[in-house]
Amino acid sequence: MLLGRLLKILQLGKFYPPDMGGIERVMGDILEGMNERGFVCDVLCSHSKPKFALDITDSKARIYRTKSFGKLARTSITPQMVYFLRKFAKSYDIIHVHLPDPMANLALLLTCLDSQIIILHWHADITKQRYLLHLYKPLQTWLLKRADAIITTSPKYLEQSPFLQAYKHKCKAIPLGISCTPDNVSRPFVQKDTKTLFALGRFVSYKGFEYALSALRFLPSYRLLLGGDGPLEHDLKNLAKTLGVASQVEFLGFVADEELPRFYKSSSIFLLPSITKSEAFGLVQIEAMAHGLPVVSCAIAGSGVDWVNQNGVSGIVVPPKDPKAIADAVLEIAKDYERFSQNARKRFLEHFTKNQMLDSLQNLYLELMKNSIEGGGQITSCGYNTRFLSSSYKARCA
């Protein structure tokens, strides 16, 4: 384990907790998990504020938050990221980049890292900002060619992403995973007659929450707990009134992570009505499964959402933008609730735990280091290839 203990990893991403999103949560889990396993894992990201900050975690990990000058097409503009990457990137063995993030991509190009291992964590294709993609595509192609390995979050996304087909030989599917804590361990089957649905996410167009609201017209005895906030909040509340289902909906507002377990436990079925591949995985699905909640999700072309939720097993997959199909799926699950609930929990435990994700990442890190050693360079007494060592590590391993 000496190799793993000494390995230095730098994650690049848009933001980092407490600036939360699905990717940021994954970055946090990787940082904490890898440092617990004896690796050195730090983060370089953009700050959500116009200033630089350096945070040191309890595990002594460093979070470099570079000054942001605002956003362009959802991309944080932070030239400082280039400066810091050029300053200390060569002291790391592996650069683990979370995409899509054009700023991190540009920083890598300008840093000219010839010897470091670069891993791309391909969370999603760029789908909405087509004009940005037109400008960004040459940079993206360079990074795909330069990468030593590419991680996708599901086998389906790997098979269907048009950008990855020429690079499948260096791609690996590693599903996202979450902690199996006392708050989300097995739950008693006292909820099967509870007619409470739960949905959660940013109130933006691709989430498709309007179709969940419309489904309530066919489910008069059900209520919906809808957590989140965002630019469409006012529109969704007005829609609920227009549809005549306002009395069936409770808008929860933003729900903090520590509050989520009680909403999962008070609900019986989880809805993920997202309609485009901007929803590439649906991390909230595995949170629901961890609590034994069956899931109703949509079959989105090119997305891994319907791979995560196995149709007829952990829940039911329906066509996008179909409120009646959502309602029918809810009623179908209710007929055999205990089986769906048990299967949802089982699928979580078999595929989506945090330790499974970390095990796969650790194996990939060590495999890439092993290949780099076999590929040339002078081998130190620690078993490192000198091509991938900072001067401080060379001295320690001399």
Secondary structure as UniProt FT lines:
FT   HELIX           2..6
FT   STRAND          8..13
FT   TURN            17..18
FT   HELIX           22..36
FT   TURN            37..38
FT   STRAND          40..46
FT   STRAND          53..56
FT   TURN            58..59
FT   STRAND          62..66
FT   STRAND          71..72
FT   TURN            73..74
FT   STRAND          75..76
FT   HELIX           79..88
FT   HELIX           89..91
FT   STRAND          94..99
FT   HELIX           102..111
FT   STRAND          117..122
FT   HELIX           130..146
FT   STRAND          149..152
FT   HELIX           155..160
FT   TURN            162..164
FT   HELIX           165..170
FT   STRAND          171..173
FT   HELIX           182..184
FT   TURN            192..193
FT   STRAND          196..200
FT   HELIX           205..207
FT   HELIX           209..215
FT   HELIX           216..218
FT   TURN            220..221
FT   STRAND          223..227
FT   TURN            231..232
FT   HELIX           233..243
FT   HELIX           246..248
FT   STRAND          249..253
FT   HELIX           257..259
FT   HELIX           260..265
FT   STRAND          269..272
FT   TURN            277..278
FT   HELIX           283..290
FT   TURN            291..292
FT   STRAND          295..298
FT   TURN            301..302
FT   HELIX           305..308
FT   TURN            312..314
FT   STRAND          315..318
FT   TURN            320..321
FT   HELIX           323..335
FT   HELIX           337..351
FT   HELIX           354..374
FT   TURN            381..382
FT   HELIX           386..388
FT   HELIX           391..397
//
